[in-house]
Amino acid sequence: MLIQSVFAAAREVFSPALRSILWKSLALTAALLALVWLGLTRLFDYFLDSYPVGADYPLIEGFAFFLAGFGLFVALIYLLPAVTAIVAGYFLDDVAEVVERKDYPADPPGQALPFGKAILYGLRFAGLSLLVNLAALLLFFIPGINIGVFFVANAYLLGREYFELAAGRFWVPEDVARLRMEHRGTVFAAGAVLAGLVLVPVLNLVTPIFGATMMVHLHKRLVARRLADGRSGGPVRLEVGRRVP
């Protein structure tokens, strides 16, 4: 189920139907990363001005600049999940509408989240991701543990974020949470795919569109399997095509 969703997203993320959304997503992601980079460099310049290394030791100063540049690059990697959270919240409904119309034309369409609510969701997850990744960044100099903490934390956060955004088009928050908990292993595995993608240079820029597409497919498949198994009731009240009152 997850594998089929991953391959479906890989086929569609560069398709003509999603191409315009992809370009907009790339532009917004690049703009946000540029702002983050500008903010970090300004912070570094302020630190050097406040605590100068000393003109008498140019080699030390050059080494400090080299370490700072490397540190800024590492910080950007740890901040990337938070940036993708904002972009995903902005574009998920556009992606979901295309995928639902193209691949699930017989199903009733989902209901787009209000623009403000979608942005708030994205900012909420971005804030949580920022806090978790800043904590993971403190473990950067502990070999073996640093990458493990980064990967596991973002697998959980990205899986939760993208699944709740996709499922939220159909269910009230309480039902979304129940559905996510019932399939938490699958949702975590999907988040692990996204966490791995975040670590791949250049390709990580497509994480918001790829993640949104994959989670729309995964949510649809999970719902279809529940209905096929005759589990329309139970802990999650599944009534496809409308929100549960």
N, C-alpha and C positions, 0 to 999 in steps of 0.2 A: 504493500500500500504506500509506504513512504518512498520506496524506490521508484514506483510509477509516478508519484508526484514530483520527485526530483527530476526525472527525465522529461516529464511534461513541461516543467518550468524551464529546463535547459533548452527545449525546442522552441518555446514561445517567447523567451525574454528578448530575443533579437528579431522576432517576427515583425512583419509590416504592421500588424494590428497594434503592437505595443511599442513600435519604434519611436513614435513621437513622444510618448510618455517616458521612454527610456532616456531620450536626449534631454528632456526637461529635468529628469531625476539626476542625470550626470552633471548638468549645469548647476543645480541647486547644491548637490553634494560637494562639488568642487568649490563653489562659492563659500559654503560653510567651513570647509577645511581651510580655505585661504584665510578666512577671518580668524579661525582658531590659530593658525600658524602666525598670523600677524600679531595676535594678542600675546602668544608665547614669546615671540622675538622681542616685542616691546617690553615684556616683563623681564626678559634676560638682559636687555640693554639697561633697564632701570637698575637691575641688580649690580651690573658691572660699574655703572656710574656711582652707585652708592657705596660699593665695596670694591674699589679698583685693585686689580692684581698687581699693578705697579709697572711703570715704564722701564724700570731698571732690569726687568726680567722678561724680555720679549719671548723667550722660548716657553716659559711658563704661561705667559699670556696666550700665546698661540695654541698651546696644548689645551688651555681652558676653553678657548673658542671651539676647538675640535670636539672636545667632550660635550660642550653645550649643544653643538649642532647635532651630534648623535643623540643626545638626550631629548632634544626637541623632536627628532624623528620617532624615537621610541614613544614619547608622550602622545604623539599624533596617532600612532597605532592603537594605543590604549583608549584614546578618545573617539576613535572611529565608530565603535558600536553606538555611542550616544548620538553621533551625527546621523547615522543611518536610521536611528529611531525616529528622529524628527522628520526626515525625508519620507520614511515609510508611512507615518501618520498623515502626511500631506497627500501622498499619491495612491494609497492603498485602494480607495474606493474607485478611482479611475481604472486601476488595473483589474480590480474585481469585476467591474461591469463588463469589461472587454472579455475576460476569461469566462464569466458566467454566460454571456450572450453567445460566445463562440463554441464553447465545449459543453454547456448544459442548457441548451435552448428550451428543453421541455420543462425545466424546473422554474418555479416562480423566482424572479430576481430578488436579491437581497435589498435591504433598505440602507441607503448611504447614511453614514453618521453626519450629523450637522457639522459644518466646517469648523466651528469653534471647538466642538467636542473632540473632533478628530485631532486637531492641533494640541489640545490639552492632553489627550492620551499620549501623543508623541512626546510632548514635553515631560510628562510624568515618567514615562519609561526612560527618556533621555537622562533625566535627573537621577533616577535610580541606577541606571547604567553607569553614569559618571561617578557616582559614589563608590559603586562596587569596583570599577576599574581603577579608580584612584587608590583604593585599598590594595588591589592586586599589584599596582605599580610599585608599592612599597616593598613587595617581595621580588622585585626584578632581579636583584643581585643574589638570589638564592637559586642556584641551578637546579633544574628538574621540577622545582615547586612552582616557579614563576609562570611558565607556560601552562602547566597543569591547572593552576588556579584561574588564569585568564580564560582558558578554554572551557572549563566546567562552568564558571560563573556566567560567561556569555552564552553558552549553550542553553542554560536555564532561562536567562533573561530574554534572549532573542526568540527562543521557542515560545515563551509565554507571550511576549509582545505581539509577534506576528500572528499567532493563533487567535489571540483575543480580538485583534483588529479584524481578522477575516470572519470569525464566528459572530462577532458583534453586529454584523450586518443582518443577522437572522434571529438572534436570541437576546433576551435581557441579560444584564451582567451576571445575575445569579446563575442562570442556566449555562452561560459561557464558562463560568468558573467550575461548575459541576462537570461539564463535558471535558474541560481541560484536565481536571483531576482524574477523571475516569481513564483518560488516555494519556496520562502524564509521561509514560515511557516513550510513546511514539512522538509526543510533542517535544520532549527533551532531545530525542534523536534527531528530529527535524532542526531543532536549535543548534545541535552539534554540527550539522551540515553548514549552517550559516556561520557559526563560529569559525569553522575551518575556512570558509570562503573569505572571511574578514582578514585572515592571515596571508592571503594570496595577493601580492601587489597588482594593481591595475584592475584585476577582476573584482577586487573587493568593492570597487565603486558601483558595481551593478547589484550589490547586496539588497538594497531596498526593493527593486523591481523583481529580482529573482525570488526573494523571500516572500513578497506578497503573492506572486503567482503560485509558488509552491504551496503556501498555506491555504490558498483558496481551493486548490485541488485536494489537499489533504483533508480539509474540513468537509468537503463534498463527499469524499470517499468514506470518511468515518461515519457520517450521517447515513449514507447509503447502506453501509454494512450493518449499522444498528437496525435500520428498517428491514433489511433482508433477514436479520436474525429474529425479527418480531419483537424488538425491544424499543417500541415507540414510546413507552412510558418509562417508569422507573425514576432514577435519580435525576435524569435530564429529560425535561418535557420537550420532546422533539415534534414540532408541527411545522414541517418544512414550508417556507415561503412567507411566514408571518411571525411577528414577535409574540412571545408568550406574555399574556397580561399578568 
